[in-house]
Amino acid sequence: MSKQLASIIALGAAILLGASPVRAQDYPAKPVELVIPFAAGGATDVIGRLVAQVVSEKWGQPVVVQNRAGATGAIGSEYVVRAAPDGYTILMATASTHAVLPAYRADLKYDTVTSFAPATLIATFPNMLVVNPRKVPVKTVAEFIDHLKQNKSKMNFGSSGSGSSIHFAGELFKQMTGTTMEHVPYRGSAPAMTDLLAGNVDCMFDNMSNVWPQVQQGSLRALGVASVKRTPLAPDVPTIAETVPGYEATSWVGIVAPAGTPQPIVDKISRAFAEAMKNPDIIKRLTDLGATAETNSPAEFKTFITEDRAKWVKLAKDARLESQ
C-alpha cells in the first residue's frame, strides 16, 4: 500500500470518527419513531405513549408511536432490527419480546441481546392472576388450584401471545402447582382482556396495569400478584408466592435501538427516557397502573435482559415449551 493511499484511508477514518460526536450532538434532528410491538390499548402501549410525549417535549422533536403488532412482538422487533442504526427508529422492548419469546422460539431472525443496542429499562410491574368470577367461583389461589385439579383439561387462560411473559407466567404456575390449563393466545393483551370479560377464557396472568381497573370495577376478581412482595396499590391482594413458594413473574418495559447505533446516540436516548421517568405525572400514572418507574444504564440493561432471558430459557427447557 502506498503512503499516499494509506494517508487517504487514515484521513477518511478520522473524518468518520470525528463525525459521530457531531451527529450525536445534533440528535435528534427529525422525528423519532418509537415502535410498540403490540396492539394499542395494552400496558406497553399506554406506557410508551406517556413517555413518548414527555421525551418529545424535551427533545423538541416528535417521538411518533407506531404499533406494529403480531407474533408476540416479533414483527415489531424485526422491523427495528432492520432499521438504520441511527437512533431514529427505536423499540419499546418488553419481558415478552426480549426474555420470554427467545426461550419459546428458536426461529427468530435476530438475537434479543446482540441484535439490539439496549438503552434503558423504564418500568417494571407485576403480573396479577385474575379470574372471571362468573365462570370461576373461587376467591383465593389455594381454591383456584383445587378448582383446576377438579376440572382437569376444562380450564383455560388467555395471554397476549404464545411466548409472551403472560403466557409463561401461566406455564410457570402450571409447572409449580402440577395443574393443567389450556393456553389461548391473542394478538395482544387488549383482545385477550375482551374475551376474559366476555367469559370466553377463564383467567389470565396479565400485567397489573391492564387488569387492576377491571378488578376495581368488579368485572374481574384478583387472586394474587406475581411479585415477591405485595404491591402498595393493592395491599390486600396476597402474592401468589404466599401459596406457591418461589413463584414470581414480573414484567418490564425498556428502550432499545438497532445494533450498531453509535454509543453517544444510545447514551442520549438512555438519558432522555430515564429523565422522563422522573416526571411526577408519569410516576403517578404508573403508580395508578401498578407499575414502578425503574431505569438503568445501557450496560446494566443489557445484563438485565440477558439474565431474565436465562430464567425463562430454563423454564422452557424444563417444561418442554417450544413453538409448534
C-alpha positions as a printed Julia matrix, in Angstrom:
324×3 Matrix{Float64}:
   0.0     0.0    0.0
   1.44    3.39  -0.99
   1.96    6.09   1.62
  -0.48    8.29  -0.3
  -3.26    5.67  -0.2
  -2.6     4.99   3.47
  -2.87    8.69   4.2
  -6.18    8.92   2.36
  -7.58    5.95   4.29
  -6.39    7.4    7.59
  -7.92   10.77   6.74
 -11.21    9.13   5.82
 -11.27    7.21   9.09
 -10.53   10.35  11.04
 -13.38   12.17   9.31
 -15.8     9.33  10.09
 -14.71    9.14  13.71
 -14.93   12.86  14.07
 -18.42   12.88  12.55
 -20.0    10.64  15.19
 -19.91   13.18  18.05
 -21.39   15.79  15.71
 -24.26   13.52  14.75
 -24.84   12.65  18.4
 -24.76   16.3   19.37
 -27.37   17.17  16.73
 -29.57   14.14  17.5
 -32.48   14.19  17.11
 -32.74   16.45  14.09
 -36.01   14.91  12.9
 -38.93   12.85  14.31
 -38.06    9.61  16.09
 -40.21    6.51  15.55
 -40.98    4.54  18.73
 -42.24    1.1   17.75
 -44.68   -0.6   20.12
 -44.67   -4.3   19.15
 -48.19   -4.92  20.46
 -51.7    -3.71  19.72
 -52.94   -0.39  21.04
 -54.56   -0.37  24.47
 -52.23   -2.7   26.38
 -49.82   -1.73  29.15
 -46.84   -1.43  26.79
 -48.79    0.91  24.52
 -50.1     3.06  27.38
 -46.68    3.48  28.99
 -45.0     4.05  25.63
 -47.34    6.88  24.71
 -46.97    8.53  28.12
 -43.19    8.55  27.93
 -43.06    9.48  24.24
 -44.95   12.68  24.93
 -42.54   13.79  27.65
 -39.44   12.93  25.59
 -40.92   14.76  22.59
 -41.21   17.91  24.67
 -37.64   17.52  25.95
 -36.14   16.96  22.5
 -38.26   19.46  20.6
 -38.87   16.69  18.05
 -41.88   14.37  17.82
 -41.48   10.83  19.15
 -44.04    9.14  16.94
 -45.57    5.95  18.33
 -46.18    3.19  15.79
 -47.97   -0.04  16.75
 -46.54   -2.99  14.8
 -48.24   -5.94  16.45
 -48.05   -9.63  15.72
 -46.12  -12.83  16.55
 -45.83  -11.82  20.22
 -43.79   -8.77  19.36
 -41.5   -10.43  16.81
 -42.88   -8.41  13.88
 -42.19   -5.06  15.54
 -38.83   -6.24  16.88
 -37.64   -7.44  13.48
 -38.78   -4.16  11.93
 -36.5    -2.25  14.29
 -33.59   -4.67  13.78
 -33.76   -3.95  10.04
 -33.95   -0.17  10.52
 -30.97    2.13  10.03
 -28.85    2.21  13.21
 -29.1     5.97  13.57
 -31.4     6.35  16.58
 -34.45    7.38  14.56
 -36.2     4.01  14.91
 -36.3     2.59  18.43
 -38.29   -0.15  20.13
 -40.28   -0.47  23.33
 -38.8    -3.8   24.37
 -40.6    -5.96  26.92
 -40.08   -9.07  29.0
 -42.17  -10.85  26.36
 -40.19   -9.73  23.32
 -36.68   -9.9   24.72
 -36.66  -12.51  27.51
 -39.53  -14.95  27.08
 -40.08  -15.18  23.3
 -36.49  -16.25  22.53
 -36.94  -19.01  25.1
 -40.0   -20.2   23.19
 -38.96  -19.71  19.56
 -35.7   -20.9   18.06
 -36.53  -19.46  14.64
 -36.28  -15.74  15.42
 -34.3   -13.88  12.76
 -32.44  -11.87  15.37
 -30.88  -12.21  18.81
 -32.6   -10.23  21.53
 -29.3    -9.11  23.04
 -26.73   -8.83  20.22
 -29.13   -7.54  17.54
 -30.09   -4.53  19.66
 -28.38   -1.71  21.49
 -30.1    -1.59  24.92
 -30.66    1.99  26.14
 -32.54    1.79  29.44
 -35.15   -0.05  31.44
 -38.06    2.3   32.15
 -40.63    0.41  34.25
 -41.42   -2.87  35.98
 -44.78   -4.21  37.06
 -46.09   -7.46  38.49
 -48.43   -9.78  36.71
 -51.69  -10.49  38.5
 -53.75  -13.68  38.45
 -57.34  -12.72  37.75
 -60.43  -14.79  37.04
 -63.83  -14.11  35.57
 -65.94  -14.52  38.73
 -68.98  -15.56  36.7
 -67.1   -18.59  35.39
 -64.61  -19.41  38.14
 -66.2   -19.4   41.63
 -63.02  -19.11  43.7
 -61.59  -16.35  45.89
 -58.07  -17.49  46.72
 -55.06  -19.02  44.97
 -55.47  -22.19  47.03
 -59.12  -22.51  45.96
 -58.07  -21.87  42.37
 -55.52  -24.7   42.47
 -58.15  -27.08  43.89
 -60.6   -25.95  41.19
 -58.03  -26.68  38.48
 -57.36  -30.15  39.84
 -61.09  -30.9   39.98
 -61.64  -29.65  36.43
 -58.7   -31.13  34.56
 -58.43  -30.1   30.9
 -61.56  -27.94  31.2
 -59.89  -24.68  32.23
 -58.03  -22.2   30.04
 -56.03  -19.0   30.36
 -55.56  -16.17  27.89
 -52.38  -14.31  27.01
 -51.04  -11.6   24.73
 -49.49  -14.29  22.52
 -47.55  -17.53  22.52
 -44.15  -16.94  24.01
 -45.23  -13.79  25.87
 -44.44  -13.1   29.51
 -48.15  -13.56  30.27
 -48.1   -16.97  28.59
 -45.02  -18.1   30.5
 -46.41  -16.78  33.79
 -49.26  -19.23  33.31
 -46.94  -22.05  32.32
 -44.76  -21.42  35.36
 -47.87  -21.59  37.56
 -48.89  -24.9   35.98
 -45.43  -26.34  36.43
 -45.13  -25.3   40.08
 -48.65  -26.44  41.07
 -48.96  -29.59  38.98
 -52.15  -28.32  37.35
 -53.48  -28.25  33.8
 -54.9   -25.37  31.74
 -55.21  -24.8   28.02
 -53.36  -21.76  26.73
 -55.35  -19.4   24.48
 -53.07  -16.85  22.73
 -54.21  -13.47  21.35
 -52.59  -10.64  19.38
 -52.05   -8.52  22.48
 -53.44   -8.06  25.97
 -56.38   -5.9   24.9
 -58.18   -8.56  22.81
 -57.37  -11.2   25.44
 -58.95   -8.98  28.08
 -62.06   -8.55  25.92
 -62.56  -12.31  25.8
 -61.84  -12.73  29.5
 -64.53  -10.18  30.34
 -66.89  -11.89  27.91
 -66.3   -15.26  29.57
 -64.56  -16.89  26.62
 -61.48  -17.55  28.74
 -61.37  -18.34  32.44
 -58.35  -16.45  33.73
 -55.2   -14.51  32.91
 -51.82  -13.79  34.47
 -51.77  -10.33  32.94
 -49.88   -7.18  33.8
 -51.45   -5.49  36.79
 -51.72   -2.24  34.86
 -54.14   -3.96  32.47
 -56.32   -5.86  34.92
 -56.47   -3.75  38.06
 -59.07   -1.26  36.74
 -61.35   -4.2   35.89
 -60.82   -5.65  39.36
 -61.77   -2.35  40.93
 -64.95   -2.26  38.87
 -65.85   -5.79  39.97
 -65.64   -7.27  36.47
 -62.7    -9.47  37.45
 -61.51  -10.99  40.7
 -57.84  -10.74  41.72
 -56.46  -13.86  43.37
 -52.8   -12.93  43.69
 -49.92  -10.84  42.41
 -46.84  -12.45  40.88
 -44.27  -10.27  42.63
 -42.13  -11.27  45.61
 -43.85   -8.71  47.83
 -47.4    -7.39  47.88
 -47.95   -4.27  45.81
 -48.78   -0.98  47.58
 -51.56   -0.38  45.05
 -53.41   -3.5   46.24
 -52.05   -4.37  49.7
 -54.97   -6.69  50.47
 -54.21   -8.9   47.47
 -51.74  -11.61  48.54
 -48.78  -12.69  46.46
 -49.12  -15.98  44.62
 -45.89  -16.97  46.39
 -47.71  -16.94  49.72
 -49.46  -20.07  48.46
 -46.91  -21.26  45.87
 -43.49  -20.55  47.44
 -40.94  -19.2   44.98
 -43.43  -18.17  42.31
 -42.52  -14.87  40.59
 -43.37  -13.45  37.16
 -42.62   -9.75  36.87
 -42.92   -7.88  33.58
 -40.86   -4.93  32.37
 -40.51   -2.47  29.51
 -37.48   -0.62  28.22
 -35.98    1.13  25.21
 -33.61   -0.45  22.68
 -32.21    0.66  19.33
 -30.81   -1.4   16.42
 -27.35   -2.85  16.97
 -24.7    -0.58  15.54
 -26.33    2.62  16.7
 -23.46    4.92  17.77
 -22.99    4.71  21.53
 -23.22    8.51  22.02
 -26.7     8.38  20.49
 -27.68    5.36  22.59
 -26.49    7.24  25.67
 -28.54   10.27  24.68
 -31.65    8.11  24.24
 -30.96    6.48  27.6
 -30.65    9.8   29.4
 -33.77   11.27  27.8
 -36.03    8.34  28.68
 -34.51    7.95  32.15
 -35.14   11.62  32.82
 -38.72   11.28  31.57
 -39.33    8.56  34.15
 -38.69   11.13  36.88
 -41.62   13.22  35.67
 -44.17   13.42  38.56
 -47.12   12.96  36.21
 -45.62    9.79  34.74
 -44.72    8.41  38.18
 -48.28    9.0   39.39
 -49.8     7.41  36.3
 -47.52    4.4   36.59
 -48.36    4.05  40.28
 -52.06    4.13  39.41
 -51.37    1.29  36.96
 -49.43   -0.75  39.49
 -46.11   -0.13  37.75
 -42.84    1.25  39.11
 -40.54    3.61  37.24
 -37.11    1.98  37.13
 -34.15    2.92  34.94
 -30.56    1.8   34.42
 -27.56    2.34  32.15
 -27.18    0.73  28.71
 -24.66   -1.77  30.08
 -26.85   -2.6   33.07
 -29.9    -3.03  30.84
 -28.0    -5.46  28.61
 -27.12   -7.56  31.66
 -30.71   -7.32  32.93
 -32.1    -8.67  29.62
 -29.52  -11.45  29.46
 -30.25  -12.68  32.98
 -34.04  -12.5   32.6
 -33.86  -14.42  29.33
 -31.81  -17.17  31.01
 -34.56  -17.65  33.62
 -37.24  -18.27  31.0
 -34.98  -20.4   28.82
 -34.65  -22.74  31.78
 -38.43  -22.87  32.23
 -38.94  -23.61  28.53
 -36.43  -26.44  28.71
 -37.78  -27.91  31.94
 -41.42  -27.69  30.83
 -40.63  -28.64  27.22
 -42.23  -25.49  25.87
 -41.45  -24.7   22.26
 -43.06  -23.13  19.24
 -45.14  -25.53  17.18
